C-alpha cells in the first residue's frame, strides 16, 4: 500500500482492537454457521446480476419518426438479435440474454434498468473505491465466487458508458477492470468487448490517463483503506452509542460514511439541474420542458469539479445553415430531449447541454441543412453557486470560530492578569498586616 510507511500508534491500536475482538468471541463465526438455516448461506449465482431491461418508445427517435433507420444502435449492439424496431415500437424477443448492452448503446436512455442506470453505476463503483485500496469492475463470467466488497459485478463491463467511466476515473483513480485473458473470446455476448473498449477508450482520452487492468485473480487485493479504518475507529470512539451498534455490525460506520459521500454526489447533480434551470431555462418558447439525461448530468458534474478536463472532451452539436433551412420543424419534432427549438421569431436554436448527440435531427432534415460541429466543452462548465455559497458559509463560520477563540483567549488573559494583581494585592496587604503586628508586639514588650 502507498501509505504503509506512515503507520503510527493509532494503526497499531486498530490492529490490536481487531485481534482482541476476535479473541473475545472466537466461536462467533461457528455459532453463526450453526444457527443459520440450511440453505441460507450465500451462494454464487450469476443470474442474480442479470435482469431484462424495459424499453420505452417515448424517447426513441426511430419510434418517433417510425423510421428504423433513424437510429439502430440498440439493434446493432444486441449479440443475439433480440431487438426489433418496427412501426414506432420496440420489440424484445425471449432470446434476450440480459447482457444490458442496449442500455449503454442508446444515447437517449430508452432502455431502463435501475441496476444499470448511469447514476446507480457511478454510486456502486464509487462506494467500492472510497473504502478500499483498489476497486474492481468485472463481469459475471470473470467471477466464480461470492464477490468481495470492493468488486462490482456487472452482466458485462460494456454496460458502463463513457460519461460514467470518465467521472469515476477523475474522482477515483484507484479503480481497475478485472478481466482474465481470453475471457471475452469465449463469451456469447459477442459485442461486449467492442462496447467496453470504445467506452473506456473514450473516457481515457477525456481524462488523459489510462484505466487500470488486472487479468490474474491472484493479483487482486481487498485491503480496506487505512485512512478509512482510522476514521471508522475514531468515529466509534467519539460516538459511544454507535460503538455499541458496530459491536454487532462492524461495517455499519463504514456503510454510513459511504452513504453520506454518495449523497454528496447526488446533491451535486441536483444542484447542477437547478443551476441549468437558472442559466438556460428548462422550458422552450412553446413551454415544453427540456430533458437533461443522467449521462450529461454526470459529465457536467465532473467538469464542475475538474474544469481543466474540458479541453479533452470531444462533443458535437448540430449546426444549422440558414440558407438551406426551411424551418419545417422536422428536427424539432424528432429531438427526444427538446434541445432543438424553432423560436416564434423564426430562429433555429440548440441548447448543447441537453443534446444527446443521437444524430436524429441530421437524419430527418429534408434539405440537409444540419451538420455536426464540435463544441467547446468548457461551455458545459457552469458555476456552482450553491456550492460557493456553502463554501463562503463555512469560511465565515471558521472566521467566527477563530474570532471567538481570540476573544476567549483575551478574556482568559485578562482574568489571569486580574487574579495575578489580586494575588499581589492580597499578598501585599498580608505583608503589611504582618509587619504591623510585629511592630505592635515590639512596643508592648519594651513598655513592659
C-alpha positions as CSV (number, residue, x, y, z in Angstrom):
1,X,0.0,0.0,0.0
2,X,1.1,3.5,-0.8
3,X,0.6,4.8,2.8
4,X,2.3,1.7,4.5
5,X,5.4,3.7,5.8
6,X,3.1,6.2,7.6
7,X,2.0,3.7,10.2
8,X,1.7,5.1,13.7
9,X,0.4,4.2,17.1
10,X,-3.3,4.6,16.0
11,X,-2.8,2.0,13.3
12,X,-1.3,-0.5,15.8
13,X,-4.1,0.2,18.2
14,X,-6.7,-0.6,15.4
15,X,-4.9,-3.9,14.7
16,X,-4.8,-4.8,18.4
17,X,-8.5,-3.9,18.8
18,X,-9.4,-6.2,15.9
19,X,-7.4,-9.0,17.3
20,X,-9.0,-8.6,20.8
21,X,-12.4,-8.7,19.2
22,X,-11.6,-12.0,17.6
23,X,-10.1,-13.4,20.8
24,X,-13.1,-12.2,22.9
25,X,-15.6,-14.1,20.7
26,X,-13.6,-16.9,18.9
27,X,-16.7,-19.0,18.3
28,X,-18.7,-16.2,16.7
29,X,-18.4,-17.5,13.1
30,X,-19.0,-21.1,14.2
31,X,-22.1,-20.0,16.2
32,X,-23.5,-18.1,13.3
33,X,-22.9,-21.0,11.0
34,X,-24.7,-23.4,13.3
35,X,-27.6,-21.0,13.9
36,X,-28.1,-20.4,10.2
37,X,-30.9,-22.2,8.5
38,X,-29.9,-24.9,6.0
39,X,-29.6,-23.4,2.5
40,X,-29.4,-19.8,3.8
41,X,-25.7,-19.4,3.2
42,X,-24.9,-17.0,0.3
43,X,-24.2,-18.8,-2.9
44,X,-22.7,-17.6,-6.2
45,X,-25.4,-17.2,-8.9
46,X,-24.6,-15.2,-12.0
47,X,-28.3,-14.8,-12.7
48,X,-28.6,-12.5,-9.7
49,X,-26.7,-9.9,-11.7
50,X,-28.7,-10.1,-14.9
51,X,-32.1,-8.6,-15.4
52,X,-34.1,-7.8,-18.5
53,X,-34.3,-4.1,-19.3
54,X,-37.5,-2.3,-20.1
55,X,-37.9,-0.5,-23.4
56,X,-39.7,2.8,-23.8
57,X,-40.7,4.4,-27.1
58,X,-41.1,7.9,-25.7
59,X,-37.5,9.0,-26.3
60,X,-36.7,6.5,-29.1
61,X,-36.0,8.6,-32.2
62,X,-36.7,5.6,-34.6
63,X,-40.1,5.2,-32.9
64,X,-40.9,9.0,-33.1
65,X,-40.2,9.0,-36.8
66,X,-41.4,5.5,-37.5
67,X,-38.3,5.0,-39.5
68,X,-36.0,2.3,-38.1
69,X,-33.0,3.8,-40.0
70,X,-33.1,6.9,-37.8
71,X,-31.1,5.1,-35.1
72,X,-30.3,1.4,-34.8
73,X,-27.6,1.4,-32.1
74,X,-29.5,-0.9,-29.8
75,X,-30.2,-3.3,-32.7
76,X,-26.5,-3.3,-33.8
77,X,-25.2,-3.9,-30.3
78,X,-27.5,-6.8,-29.4
79,X,-25.4,-10.0,-29.6
80,X,-28.4,-12.3,-30.2
81,X,-30.5,-10.1,-32.5
82,X,-33.3,-9.9,-29.9
83,X,-34.3,-6.3,-30.6
84,X,-36.6,-5.2,-33.4
85,X,-37.6,-1.7,-34.3
86,X,-40.9,-1.7,-36.3
87,X,-43.5,0.9,-37.0
88,X,-43.0,3.0,-33.9
89,X,-42.4,0.1,-31.5
90,X,-39.6,-1.7,-29.8
91,X,-39.9,-5.5,-29.6
92,X,-37.6,-7.6,-27.4
93,X,-37.6,-11.3,-28.1
94,X,-37.4,-14.0,-25.4
95,X,-33.9,-14.8,-26.7
96,X,-32.6,-11.8,-24.8
97,X,-29.6,-12.9,-22.7
98,X,-29.9,-9.8,-20.3
99,X,-26.5,-8.5,-21.1
100,X,-27.6,-4.9,-20.8
101,X,-25.6,-3.6,-23.7
102,X,-28.7,-1.9,-25.2
103,X,-28.9,0.3,-22.1
104,X,-25.5,1.7,-22.7
105,X,-25.8,1.9,-26.5
106,X,-29.0,4.0,-26.5
107,X,-28.0,7.7,-26.4
108,X,-31.4,8.7,-25.2
109,X,-31.7,6.2,-22.3
110,X,-34.7,4.5,-23.8
111,X,-33.8,1.2,-22.0
112,X,-34.3,1.4,-18.3
113,X,-32.9,-0.8,-15.6
114,X,-32.1,0.5,-12.1
115,X,-29.0,-1.6,-11.7
116,X,-27.6,-0.2,-15.0
117,X,-28.7,3.4,-14.7
118,X,-25.7,5.8,-15.0
119,X,-26.2,7.3,-11.6
120,X,-26.5,3.8,-9.9
121,X,-23.4,2.6,-11.7
122,X,-21.4,5.6,-10.5
123,X,-22.6,5.1,-6.9
124,X,-21.8,1.4,-6.9
125,X,-18.2,1.8,-8.3
126,X,-17.6,4.9,-6.1
127,X,-18.7,3.2,-3.0
128,X,-16.1,0.4,-3.5
129,X,-13.4,2.9,-4.4
130,X,-14.0,5.1,-1.4
131,X,-13.3,2.4,1.3
132,X,-10.7,0.1,-0.4
133,X,-7.2,0.5,-1.7
134,X,-8.4,-0.7,-5.1
135,X,-11.9,-1.3,-6.6
136,X,-12.5,-3.7,-9.4
137,X,-15.2,-3.7,-12.1
138,X,-15.8,-7.1,-13.7
139,X,-18.4,-9.3,-15.2
140,X,-20.2,-12.5,-14.1
141,X,-18.1,-14.8,-16.2
142,X,-14.9,-13.5,-14.7
143,X,-16.1,-14.3,-11.2
144,X,-16.9,-17.8,-10.0
145,X,-17.3,-16.9,-6.3
146,X,-19.1,-14.6,-3.9
147,X,-17.7,-11.1,-4.7
148,X,-15.7,-9.1,-2.2
149,X,-17.0,-5.7,-1.1
150,X,-14.6,-3.9,-3.5
151,X,-15.7,-5.9,-6.5
152,X,-18.5,-4.6,-8.7
153,X,-20.2,-7.3,-10.7
154,X,-21.9,-6.4,-14.0
155,X,-23.6,-8.6,-16.6
156,X,-21.0,-7.1,-19.0
157,X,-18.3,-4.5,-18.5
158,X,-19.7,-2.9,-21.7
159,X,-22.8,-1.6,-19.9
160,X,-20.8,1.4,-18.4
161,X,-21.0,4.5,-20.6
162,X,-18.1,6.8,-21.2
163,X,-19.6,9.5,-19.1
164,X,-19.6,7.3,-16.0
165,X,-16.1,5.9,-16.7
166,X,-14.6,9.4,-17.1
167,X,-16.3,10.7,-13.9
168,X,-15.2,7.7,-11.9
169,X,-11.6,7.9,-13.2
170,X,-11.4,11.6,-12.4
171,X,-12.7,11.2,-8.9
172,X,-11.2,7.7,-8.0
173,X,-8.0,6.8,-9.8
174,X,-7.9,3.5,-7.8
175,X,-10.5,1.8,-10.0
176,X,-9.4,-1.1,-12.2
177,X,-11.1,-3.5,-14.6
178,X,-10.6,-7.3,-13.9
179,X,-11.0,-9.5,-17.0
180,X,-8.9,-12.7,-17.4
181,X,-7.2,-13.0,-20.7
182,X,-9.3,-14.7,-23.4
183,X,-12.5,-14.4,-21.4
184,X,-14.3,-12.3,-24.0
185,X,-13.3,-14.6,-26.8
186,X,-15.5,-17.4,-25.5
187,X,-18.4,-15.2,-24.3
188,X,-21.7,-15.3,-26.2
189,X,-22.0,-11.6,-25.5
190,X,-20.0,-11.1,-28.7
191,X,-20.4,-7.3,-28.9
192,X,-19.4,-6.6,-25.3
193,X,-15.7,-6.4,-25.8
194,X,-16.0,-3.7,-28.5
195,X,-18.6,-1.9,-26.4
196,X,-16.3,-1.5,-23.3
197,X,-13.2,-0.9,-25.4
198,X,-14.9,2.1,-27.1
199,X,-16.4,3.4,-23.8
200,X,-13.2,3.1,-21.8
201,X,-11.0,4.3,-24.6
202,X,-13.1,7.5,-24.9
203,X,-13.0,8.0,-21.2
204,X,-9.3,7.6,-21.1
205,X,-8.9,10.3,-23.8
206,X,-11.2,12.6,-21.8
207,X,-9.2,12.1,-18.6
208,X,-5.8,12.0,-20.1
209,X,-4.7,8.7,-18.4
210,X,-5.4,5.0,-18.6
211,X,-7.7,2.8,-16.6
212,X,-6.1,0.0,-14.6
213,X,-6.5,-3.6,-15.8
214,X,-6.0,-6.8,-14.0
215,X,-6.0,-10.2,-15.7
216,X,-5.0,-12.6,-12.9
217,X,-7.2,-13.1,-9.8
218,X,-4.1,-13.7,-7.6
219,X,-3.2,-10.0,-8.2
220,X,-6.5,-8.7,-6.8
221,X,-6.3,-7.0,-3.4
222,X,-9.1,-6.4,-1.0
223,X,-7.5,-4.2,1.6
224,X,-9.5,-1.5,3.2
225,X,-8.0,1.9,3.0
226,X,-6.1,2.7,6.2
227,X,-7.4,6.3,6.3
228,X,-10.9,4.7,6.2
229,X,-10.1,2.4,9.1
230,X,-8.6,5.3,11.1
231,X,-11.7,7.4,10.5
232,X,-14.0,4.5,11.4
233,X,-12.1,3.8,14.6
234,X,-12.3,7.4,15.7
235,X,-16.0,7.6,14.8
236,X,-16.6,4.6,17.1
237,X,-14.6,6.3,19.9
238,X,-16.4,9.6,19.6
239,X,-19.9,8.1,19.5
240,X,-20.4,5.5,22.2
241,X,-23.9,4.6,21.1
242,X,-22.7,4.0,17.6
243,X,-19.8,2.0,19.0
244,X,-22.3,-0.3,20.7
245,X,-24.1,-0.8,17.4
246,X,-20.9,-1.5,15.5
247,X,-20.0,-4.2,18.0
248,X,-22.7,-6.3,16.4
249,X,-22.1,-4.9,12.9
250,X,-18.6,-3.6,12.4
251,X,-19.4,-2.4,8.8
252,X,-22.1,0.0,9.9
253,X,-19.9,3.0,10.4
254,X,-18.2,2.4,7.0
255,X,-21.6,2.0,5.3
256,X,-22.9,5.2,6.8
257,X,-19.9,7.2,5.6
258,X,-20.1,5.7,2.1
259,X,-23.8,6.6,2.0
260,X,-23.1,10.2,3.1
261,X,-20.5,10.7,0.4
262,X,-22.7,9.2,-2.3
263,X,-25.4,11.6,-1.1
264,X,-23.0,14.4,-1.6
265,X,-22.6,13.4,-5.3
266,X,-26.4,13.2,-5.7
267,X,-26.7,16.6,-4.1
268,X,-24.2,18.0,-6.6
269,X,-26.3,16.6,-9.5
270,X,-29.4,18.1,-8.1
271,X,-27.6,21.5,-7.7
272,X,-26.5,21.2,-11.3
273,X,-30.1,20.8,-12.5
274,X,-31.1,23.9,-10.6
275,X,-28.1,25.8,-12.0
276,X,-29.1,24.9,-15.6
277,X,-32.6,26.0,-14.8
278,X,-31.3,29.4,-13.8
279,X,-28.6,29.7,-16.6
280,X,-30.5,28.3,-19.6
281,X,-34.1,27.6,-18.6
282,X,-35.6,24.2,-18.9
283,X,-38.6,25.2,-20.9
284,X,-38.8,26.1,-24.6
285,X,-40.6,29.1,-26.0
286,X,-43.6,26.7,-26.5
287,X,-43.5,25.9,-22.8
288,X,-42.2,22.4,-23.4
289,X,-39.8,21.1,-20.8
290,X,-36.3,20.1,-21.9
291,X,-34.8,16.9,-20.6
292,X,-31.4,16.6,-19.1
293,X,-30.3,13.0,-19.2
294,X,-28.3,11.4,-16.4
295,X,-25.3,10.8,-18.6
296,X,-25.0,14.5,-19.4
297,X,-25.6,15.4,-15.7
298,X,-22.7,13.1,-14.6
299,X,-20.4,14.6,-17.3
300,X,-21.2,18.2,-16.4
301,X,-20.8,17.4,-12.7
302,X,-17.3,16.0,-13.5
303,X,-16.4,19.2,-15.4
304,X,-17.6,21.3,-12.5
305,X,-15.1,19.5,-10.2
306,X,-12.4,19.1,-12.9
307,X,-12.8,22.0,-15.4
308,X,-9.3,21.5,-16.9
309,X,-10.6,18.3,-18.5
310,X,-12.9,20.2,-20.7
311,X,-10.2,20.6,-23.3
312,X,-10.1,16.8,-23.8
313,X,-13.8,16.3,-24.2
314,X,-14.9,15.7,-27.8
315,X,-18.6,16.5,-28.1
316,X,-20.6,17.9,-31.0
317,X,-23.9,19.6,-31.6
318,X,-25.9,20.2,-34.8
319,X,-25.3,23.4,-36.6
320,X,-27.9,24.9,-38.9
321,X,-27.2,26.5,-42.3
322,X,-29.8,29.3,-42.5
323,X,-29.5,29.4,-46.3
324,X,-30.7,25.8,-46.5
325,X,-33.1,25.6,-43.6
326,X,-36.8,25.9,-44.4
327,X,-37.9,26.0,-40.8
328,X,-40.0,22.9,-41.4
329,X,-39.7,21.8,-37.8
330,X,-38.8,18.1,-38.5
331,X,-35.6,18.3,-36.4
332,X,-37.6,19.9,-33.5
333,X,-40.2,17.1,-33.6
334,X,-37.7,14.3,-33.5
335,X,-35.4,15.7,-30.8
336,X,-36.0,13.4,-27.8
337,X,-34.8,16.0,-25.2
338,X,-36.2,19.1,-26.9
339,X,-32.7,20.5,-27.2
340,X,-33.7,21.9,-30.6
341,X,-36.1,24.8,-30.8
342,X,-37.6,26.9,-33.5
343,X,-38.5,30.2,-31.8
344,X,-41.6,32.3,-32.7
345,X,-39.1,34.8,-34.3
346,X,-38.1,32.1,-36.8
347,X,-34.7,31.4,-35.2
348,X,-33.2,27.9,-35.0
349,X,-31.6,27.1,-31.6
350,X,-29.9,24.2,-30.0
351,X,-29.0,24.1,-26.3
352,X,-25.9,21.9,-26.2
353,X,-26.3,21.0,-22.6
354,X,-29.4,18.9,-23.5
355,X,-28.1,17.5,-26.8
356,X,-27.5,13.7,-26.7
357,X,-25.6,13.6,-30.0
358,X,-28.1,10.9,-31.2
359,X,-28.0,12.3,-34.8
360,X,-31.7,12.0,-35.3
361,X,-32.0,15.7,-36.4
362,X,-29.3,15.2,-39.1
363,X,-31.2,12.1,-40.4
364,X,-34.6,13.7,-40.8
365,X,-33.6,17.1,-42.2
366,X,-35.0,17.2,-45.7
367,X,-32.7,19.8,-47.0
368,X,-29.5,18.6,-45.2
369,X,-29.3,22.0,-43.5
370,X,-27.8,20.5,-40.3
371,X,-24.2,19.3,-39.9
372,X,-22.4,18.2,-36.7
373,X,-19.8,20.5,-35.4
374,X,-17.5,20.1,-32.4
375,X,-18.3,22.3,-29.4
376,X,-16.1,23.7,-26.7
377,X,-16.9,21.5,-23.6
378,X,-15.9,24.4,-21.4
379,X,-19.4,25.8,-22.2
380,X,-20.7,23.0,-20.1
381,X,-18.8,24.1,-17.1
382,X,-21.5,26.0,-15.1
383,X,-20.8,27.9,-11.9
384,X,-22.0,26.0,-8.8
385,X,-23.4,29.0,-6.9
386,X,-24.9,26.9,-4.1
387,X,-21.5,25.2,-3.5
388,X,-19.8,28.6,-3.5
389,X,-22.3,29.9,-1.0
390,X,-21.8,26.9,1.2
391,X,-18.0,27.4,1.0
392,X,-18.4,31.0,1.9
393,X,-20.6,30.0,4.8
394,X,-18.0,27.5,6.0
395,X,-15.3,30.1,5.7
396,X,-17.4,32.6,7.7
397,X,-18.0,30.0,10.4
398,X,-14.3,29.3,10.6
399,X,-13.7,33.0,10.9
400,X,-16.3,33.3,13.6
401,X,-14.7,30.4,15.5
402,X,-11.2,32.0,15.2
403,X,-12.7,35.3,16.4
404,X,-14.4,33.6,19.4
405,X,-11.2,31.8,20.2
406,X,-9.3,35.1,20.1
407,X,-11.9,36.8,22.3
408,X,-11.8,33.9,24.7
409,X,-8.1,33.9,24.9
410,X,-8.2,37.7,25.5
411,X,-10.8,37.3,28.2
412,X,-8.8,34.4,29.8
413,X,-5.6,36.5,29.8
414,X,-7.5,39.4,31.3
415,X,-8.8,37.1,34.0
416,X,-5.4,35.7,34.7
417,X,-4.0,39.3,34.9
418,X,-6.7,40.2,37.4
419,X,-6.1,37.2,39.5
420,X,-2.3,37.9,39.5
421,X,-2.9,41.5,40.5
422,X,-5.4,40.4,43.1
423,X,-2.9,37.9,44.4
424,X,-0.3,40.6,44.6
425,X,-2.6,43.0,46.4
426,X,-3.6,40.3,48.9
427,X,0.0,39.4,49.4
428,X,0.9,43.0,50.0
429,X,-1.9,43.6,52.5
430,X,-0.9,40.4,54.3
431,X,2.7,41.5,54.5
432,X,1.7,44.9,55.7
433,X,-0.5,43.4,58.3
434,X,2.2,41.1,59.5
435,X,4.7,43.9,59.8
436,X,2.2,46.0,61.8
437,X,1.6,43.1,64.1
438,X,5.3,42.6,64.7
439,X,5.9,46.3,65.4
440,X,3.0,46.4,67.8
441,X,4.3,43.4,69.7
442,X,7.7,45.0,70.0
443,X,6.3,48.2,71.5
444,X,4.4,46.3,74.0
445,X,7.4,44.3,75.0
446,X,9.5,47.4,75.5
447,X,6.8,49.0,77.5
448,X,6.7,46.1,79.8
